[in-house]
């Protein structure tokens, strides 16, 4: 089943642990206006897609082509819930993004610890 682009954006946003409020703020929109983008009530323009993709740190084509089956191997789960024993099938680019973000956060922690001392 192919997801609508709006649903794909929501899934990517949730994977980044971003709220709709955060996305709206970054885009200079109200939360309701952003919510309408995700729900498909507002048509997604290419410019808006580019802005959202930049915030999410993904290529716009990836955002539209995102398939949760590539991220979560949830075969055997009829309701789509991810069990503890199921594996993740993450693309290399996504792994690289996560590793880079972890390194950035580790640097921030070291810096903040130095400030506290």
C-alpha positions as CSV (number, residue, x, y, z in Angstrom):
1,X,0.0,0.0,0.0
2,X,1.4,3.4,-1.0
3,X,1.1,6.1,1.6
4,X,0.0,9.6,0.7
5,X,2.8,12.2,0.9
6,X,1.2,13.8,3.9
7,X,1.2,10.6,5.9
8,X,4.8,10.0,5.0
9,X,5.7,13.5,6.3
10,X,3.9,12.7,9.5
11,X,5.8,9.4,9.9
12,X,9.1,11.0,9.2
13,X,8.3,13.9,11.6
14,X,7.4,11.4,14.4
15,X,10.6,9.4,13.7
16,X,12.6,12.6,14.4
17,X,10.5,13.2,17.6
18,X,9.4,16.5,16.2
19,X,6.0,17.9,17.2
20,X,3.6,19.6,14.9
21,X,4.1,22.7,16.9
22,X,7.9,22.5,16.3
23,X,7.4,22.0,12.6
24,X,4.9,24.9,12.4
25,X,7.2,27.2,14.2
26,X,10.1,26.4,11.9
27,X,7.9,27.0,8.9
28,X,6.3,30.2,10.2
29,X,2.9,28.6,10.3
30,X,0.2,28.0,12.9
31,X,0.0,24.5,14.3
32,X,-3.4,24.1,12.6
33,X,-2.0,25.2,9.2
34,X,0.8,22.6,9.5
35,X,-1.7,20.0,10.7
36,X,-3.7,20.6,7.5
37,X,-0.6,19.8,5.4
38,X,-0.1,16.5,7.2
39,X,-3.8,15.6,7.0
40,X,-4.0,16.5,3.3
41,X,-6.5,19.3,3.8
42,X,-3.9,21.7,2.4
43,X,-2.2,20.8,-0.9
44,X,1.5,20.4,-0.5
45,X,3.5,22.7,-2.8
46,X,7.0,21.9,-4.0
47,X,8.4,24.9,-2.1
48,X,6.7,23.8,1.1
49,X,7.9,20.2,0.5
50,X,11.5,21.5,0.2
51,X,11.1,23.5,3.4
52,X,9.7,20.5,5.4
53,X,12.3,18.2,4.0
54,X,15.1,20.5,5.0
55,X,13.7,20.6,8.6
56,X,13.4,16.8,8.6
57,X,16.9,16.4,7.1
58,X,15.8,14.3,4.2
59,X,15.8,14.8,0.5
60,X,12.3,15.8,-0.8
61,X,12.3,12.8,-3.1
62,X,13.0,10.5,-0.1
63,X,10.1,12.3,1.8
64,X,7.7,11.4,-1.0
65,X,9.1,8.0,-1.5
66,X,9.4,7.1,2.2
67,X,8.0,3.6,2.9
68,X,7.6,2.6,6.5
69,X,8.2,-1.0,5.4
70,X,11.8,-0.1,4.6
71,X,12.2,1.3,8.1
72,X,10.3,-1.1,10.3
73,X,10.3,-4.8,9.5
74,X,6.9,-5.5,11.0
75,X,5.9,-8.6,9.1
76,X,4.0,-10.9,11.3
77,X,2.3,-8.1,13.2
78,X,-1.2,-7.9,11.8
79,X,-1.9,-4.6,13.5
80,X,1.4,-2.9,12.5
81,X,2.7,-2.7,16.0
82,X,6.4,-3.1,16.4
83,X,7.3,-5.9,18.8
84,X,10.5,-6.0,20.9
85,X,11.9,-8.9,18.9
86,X,11.4,-7.3,15.5
87,X,14.4,-5.9,13.6
88,X,14.9,-2.5,12.1
89,X,16.0,-2.2,8.4
90,X,17.4,1.3,8.3
91,X,18.9,2.8,5.1
92,X,22.6,3.7,5.3
93,X,21.8,7.4,4.9
94,X,19.4,7.4,7.8
95,X,22.0,5.6,10.0
96,X,24.6,8.2,9.0
97,X,22.2,11.0,9.9
98,X,21.5,9.4,13.3
99,X,25.2,8.8,14.0
100,X,26.0,12.5,13.1
101,X,23.2,13.7,15.4
102,X,24.4,11.5,18.2
103,X,27.9,12.9,17.8
104,X,26.5,16.5,17.9
105,X,24.5,15.7,21.0
106,X,27.5,14.1,22.7
107,X,29.6,17.3,22.0
108,X,26.8,19.4,23.5
109,X,26.7,17.3,26.6
110,X,30.5,17.6,27.1
111,X,30.2,21.4,26.6
112,X,27.3,21.7,29.0
113,X,29.1,19.6,31.6
114,X,32.1,21.9,31.4
115,X,29.8,24.9,31.9
116,X,28.3,23.4,35.0
117,X,31.7,22.7,36.5
